[in-house]
Amino acid sequence: MTDAVHPAITDPAVRAHLARLAAQVGTIPSGATDAEGDDSARVAELRANPSWVRLPDDEIVESIDMDADGLALRLYRPRAGHRGTLVFAHGGGWVAGNLDNNDALCRALAAVTGTQVLSADYRLAPEHPFPAGLDDLDRALRFAASGADGLVDPALLGVAGHSAGGNLAAALALRSREGRAPGIRCQVLLCPVLDAPDADRPSYRAHTENLPLTAKGMQWYWGLYVQDAGDSAARSVDAALADGAASPVAGEATATTRGGCGTAAIVPVEAAPLRAPDLAGSAPAVIVAASVDPLSDEAGEYADRLTASGVPVEFVRREGVPHLFLVFPSTPARDEVLAQIAPAVRRAFA
């Protein structure tokens, strides 16, 4: 078998982890996202991930199950004390995931930053497309702003999320800025989705196979989440890669999708926060990007736009790692990146 690990993945521990996975199945498990066939079967395969487990509490972090009028939540509390609470959205392409799939990441984030992390089990597409997941995260933030049964300081709130959850967190931060959601002190966006799939972005062109997330996979996720724009939003990534057509510039609140094929598909800003016409007044941001990730470019673009708007930004681009590196087990990259961003999170709650 040839080496199935993408050559740009140079982090030794991450590369070894992916090589072990490849040895089990013959290739890097881009999973159902890159497969052909029935969407329901592919979604079911993603949701049946056996690696999603709840870790036991330890001497550093305890976890408390909560409920906000039917919305399941899990609060991670540093035992040594805490200041501030991050309302968190898990990853999973908006179509998979639950309170367990980012359990280890939430524990690590709480421990290293000294903040509470309130994770939300939001509704998933395709059964509940945009904006259901965002509305659920909004509910979680409002529950936190109510005091969360006395466990949260309403004056010290932020939002956070991983991958698709980072998209929800960024969109909720825009609502907060506009006064349509409770006030927050920071937004922590971990390898976030910030725009509709754009096959003309260099990071999309470079990352099409042998990766946990590929350009084609991202297109599939998007079509299930933003269903009104799904089929007509853009040509397939494969077609756009083949002919190299130019894409229009995004930015307007009702922007057509980048890489479009003549069909004017409307992309809501709350699904693609990078398209917000103005970002001034947004909460200070902490943004992490993986260099070997179709989403890498848009994370950098968002950081640049926030900075240009006068918003404080801590941007970390980790070299040699792919999307999902923050949830891989036994890799120093996650702990090093979280330690790098922790001071900015603590400053936001000072």
C-alpha positions in Angstrom: 0.0 0.0 0.0 1.3 3.4 -0.9 1.6 6.1 1.8 -2.0 7.3 2.3 -1.1 10.3 4.4 -1.0 13.6 2.7 2.6 14.7 2.2 1.9 18.2 3.7 1.1 16.6 7.0 4.5 16.8 8.6 3.7 16.8 12.4 5.1 13.5 13.5 2.5 12.5 16.0 -0.4 13.6 13.8 1.1 11.8 10.9 1.5 8.6 12.9 -2.1 8.7 14.1 -3.4 9.1 10.5 -1.1 6.3 9.3 -2.6 4.0 11.9 -6.1 4.8 10.7 -5.0 4.3 7.1 -3.6 0.9 8.0 -7.0 -0.1 9.3 -9.1 0.8 6.3 -6.6 1.3 3.4 -6.9 5.1 3.2 -7.3 8.2 5.3 -11.0 8.0 6.4 -12.5 11.0 4.7 -15.4 8.8 5.5 -18.9 9.1 4.1 -18.3 12.7 3.0 -16.4 11.7 -0.1 -18.4 8.6 -0.9 -21.1 8.2 -3.5 -24.6 7.0 -2.7 -27.6 7.6 -0.5 -27.1 10.7 1.8 -29.1 9.1 4.7 -26.7 6.1 4.7 -23.7 8.4 4.7 -25.0 10.5 7.5 -25.8 7.4 9.5 -22.2 6.2 9.1 -20.9 9.5 10.3 -23.2 9.6 13.4 -22.1 6.0 14.4 -18.5 7.0 15.1 -17.3 4.7 17.8 -14.6 7.1 19.0 -17.1 9.5 20.4 -17.0 8.9 24.2 -17.4 10.8 27.3 -14.3 10.8 29.4 -14.4 10.4 33.1 -14.1 13.4 35.3 -10.8 13.9 37.0 -9.1 16.1 39.5 -8.8 18.9 37.0 -12.3 19.2 35.3 -15.7 18.1 36.3 -18.7 17.9 34.0 -22.4 18.6 34.8 -25.3 17.6 32.5 -27.9 20.3 32.2 -31.1 21.1 30.3 -32.4 24.3 28.8 -36.1 23.7 28.0 -35.2 20.5 26.1 -31.8 21.5 24.8 -29.2 19.1 26.3 -26.0 20.9 27.6 -22.9 19.8 29.4 -20.9 22.2 31.6 -17.2 21.6 32.1 -15.9 23.3 35.3 -12.2 23.6 36.2 -12.0 22.4 39.8 -9.3 24.9 40.8 -11.6 27.8 40.0 -12.7 29.6 36.9 -13.5 32.9 35.4 -15.9 33.2 32.5 -17.9 30.8 30.4 -17.6 29.8 26.8 -20.8 28.6 25.2 -19.5 25.8 22.8 -20.7 24.2 19.6 -19.2 20.8 18.6 -17.9 19.9 15.1 -19.4 17.4 12.7 -20.2 19.3 9.5 -23.6 20.3 11.0 -24.8 16.8 10.3 -23.1 14.7 13.0 -21.8 15.0 16.5 -23.1 15.3 20.0 -22.0 16.2 23.5 -19.4 13.4 23.3 -17.5 13.9 20.1 -15.7 17.1 21.3 -15.7 16.0 25.0 -11.9 15.7 25.3 -11.5 19.1 23.5 -13.9 20.8 25.9 -12.1 19.4 28.9 -8.8 20.5 27.6 -10.1 24.0 26.7 -11.6 24.4 30.1 -8.4 23.2 31.9 -5.9 25.4 30.0 -7.9 28.6 29.9 -9.5 28.4 33.4 -12.9 29.1 31.9 -16.1 27.0 32.1 -17.2 25.5 28.8 -20.9 25.0 28.2 -21.4 22.6 25.3 -24.7 22.4 23.4 -26.2 19.4 21.8 -27.8 21.4 18.9 -30.1 20.0 16.2 -28.5 18.5 13.1 -29.0 18.7 9.4 -30.4 17.5 7.1 -33.4 16.9 9.4 -32.9 20.4 10.8 -31.1 22.6 8.3 -29.8 26.2 8.7 -30.5 28.0 10.9 -31.7 25.4 13.5 -28.3 24.7 14.9 -27.5 28.3 15.2 -30.8 29.0 16.9 -30.0 26.2 19.4 -26.6 27.7 20.2 -28.4 31.1 20.7 -30.7 29.3 23.2 -27.7 28.0 25.0 -26.2 31.5 25.2 -29.4 32.9 26.5 -29.5 30.1 29.1 -26.0 31.1 30.2 -27.0 34.7 30.3 -29.8 33.8 32.7 -27.2 32.4 35.0 -27.7 28.7 34.1 -29.2 27.8 37.4 -26.7 29.8 39.3 -23.6 28.1 37.7 -22.7 30.9 35.3 -21.8 34.6 35.6 -23.9 36.3 33.0 -21.5 39.2 32.8 -18.6 36.9 31.6 -19.7 35.1 28.5 -18.1 34.1 25.3 -18.8 31.7 22.4 -16.6 29.0 21.0 -16.8 26.1 18.5 -14.9 23.6 16.5 -15.2 23.2 12.7 -18.9 23.6 11.9 -19.3 24.6 15.5 -16.9 27.4 14.9 -19.2 28.6 12.1 -22.1 28.6 14.6 -20.0 30.5 17.1 -18.9 33.1 14.6 -22.5 33.6 13.4 -23.7 33.9 17.0 -21.0 36.5 17.7 -22.5 38.6 14.8 -26.0 38.3 16.4 -24.5 39.4 19.7 -22.8 42.4 18.1 -26.1 43.5 16.6 -27.9 43.2 19.9 -29.9 40.2 18.8 -28.2 37.8 21.3 -26.7 38.4 24.7 -23.4 40.2 25.0 -20.1 38.3 24.8 -16.5 39.1 25.6 -14.8 36.8 23.0 -15.3 34.4 20.2 -13.0 31.3 20.0 -13.1 29.8 16.5 -11.2 26.5 16.2 -10.6 25.5 12.5 -14.0 27.1 11.6 -16.1 27.1 8.5 -16.6 30.8 7.6 -17.8 30.8 4.0 -19.5 28.7 1.5 -17.3 26.2 -0.3 -15.1 27.9 -2.9 -13.1 25.7 -5.2 -11.1 28.6 -6.3 -9.5 29.2 -2.9 -5.9 27.8 -2.9 -6.6 25.9 0.2 -9.5 24.1 -1.5 -7.5 23.3 -4.6 -4.6 21.9 -2.5 -6.6 19.6 -0.3 -8.8 17.2 -2.3 -7.8 13.7 -1.0 -6.0 11.7 1.7 -7.3 14.1 4.4 -9.9 13.9 7.2 -11.7 16.8 5.5 -11.5 17.4 1.7 -12.9 20.0 -0.6 -15.5 17.5 -1.9 -16.5 16.6 1.7 -16.9 20.2 2.6 -19.2 20.7 -0.4 -21.3 17.8 0.7 -21.7 19.0 4.3 -22.7 22.5 3.0 -25.4 21.2 0.7 -27.0 19.3 3.6 -26.8 22.3 6.0 -27.8 25.2 3.7 -30.4 23.4 1.7 -32.0 26.3 0.0 -28.6 27.2 -1.5 -27.3 23.6 -1.6 -27.8 22.3 -5.1 -27.5 25.6 -6.9 -25.0 27.3 -4.6 -22.0 26.3 -6.6 -20.7 23.9 -9.1 -19.3 20.7 -7.6 -15.8 21.2 -6.4 -14.7 18.6 -8.9 -16.1 20.6 -11.8 -14.7 23.9 -10.6 -11.3 22.3 -10.1 -11.4 21.0 -13.6 -12.0 24.2 -15.4 -10.5 26.8 -13.1 -13.2 29.4 -13.5 -12.9 32.6 -11.6 -15.3 33.4 -8.7 -17.0 36.6 -7.8 -16.0 38.5 -4.7 -18.0 37.8 -1.6 -19.1 40.3 1.0 -22.6 41.5 0.5 -25.3 40.3 2.9 -27.1 38.6 0.0 -23.9 37.5 -1.9 -24.1 34.9 -4.5 -22.0 31.8 -3.9 -18.4 32.0 -4.8 -17.5 29.7 -7.7 -21.1 29.9 -9.0 -22.1 28.7 -12.4 -24.5 31.5 -13.4 -27.2 30.5 -11.0 -27.6 33.3 -8.4 -27.8 31.3 -5.1 -28.2 33.4 -2.1 -25.9 32.6 0.8 -27.1 33.9 4.2 -24.4 35.8 6.1 -25.3 33.8 9.2 -24.2 30.7 7.3 -21.1 32.3 5.9 -19.9 35.0 8.4 -17.0 36.0 6.2 -19.6 37.6 3.9 -20.8 40.1 6.6 -20.4 43.6 5.0 -19.0 45.0 8.2 -17.3 43.3 11.2 -16.6 46.4 13.3 -17.7 46.1 16.9 -17.4 42.3 16.9 -16.1 40.6 20.1 -12.4 40.0 20.3 -11.5 36.8 18.4 -9.3 33.8 18.9 -8.9 31.9 15.6 -7.1 28.7 15.0 -6.4 27.3 11.5 -4.7 24.1 10.3 -2.4 24.5 7.4 -3.5 21.3 5.7 -7.2 22.1 5.5 -9.6 23.3 2.8 -10.8 25.9 5.4 -7.3 27.4 6.1 -7.6 30.3 3.8 -11.0 31.5 5.0 -9.9 31.5 8.6 -7.0 33.7 7.7 -9.3 36.0 5.6 -11.6 36.4 8.6 -8.8 37.2 10.9 -7.5 39.8 8.5 -11.0 41.4 8.1 -11.6 41.5 11.9 -8.2 43.1 12.4 -8.9 45.7 9.7 -12.1 46.5 11.4 -10.3 47.2 14.7 -11.2 44.0 16.4 -8.5 42.4 18.6 -7.5 39.0 17.1 -5.3 36.2 18.2 -4.6 34.1 15.1 -2.7 30.8 15.2 -2.0 28.9 12.0 -0.6 25.5 12.9 1.7 24.1 10.2 1.8 20.5 9.2 -1.6 19.4 10.5 -5.0 18.8 8.9 -8.5 19.6 9.9 -9.6 17.7 13.1 -6.1 17.8 14.6 -7.6 19.3 17.7 -9.6 16.2 18.3 -6.9 13.6 17.6 -5.8 11.6 20.6 -2.2 11.6 22.0 -0.9 14.4 19.8 1.1 17.3 21.3 -0.2 19.7 18.6 -3.5 20.2 20.3 -2.1 21.0 23.7 0.5 23.3 22.3 -2.1 25.3 20.3 -4.5 25.5 23.3 -1.7 26.8 25.5 -0.9 29.4 22.8 -4.4 30.8 22.7 -5.2 30.5 26.4 -3.7 33.9 27.4 -6.0 35.7 24.9 -9.1 33.9 26.3 -8.1 34.8 29.9 -7.6 38.4 28.9 -11.1 38.5 27.5 -12.5 37.6 30.9 -10.1 39.6 33.0 
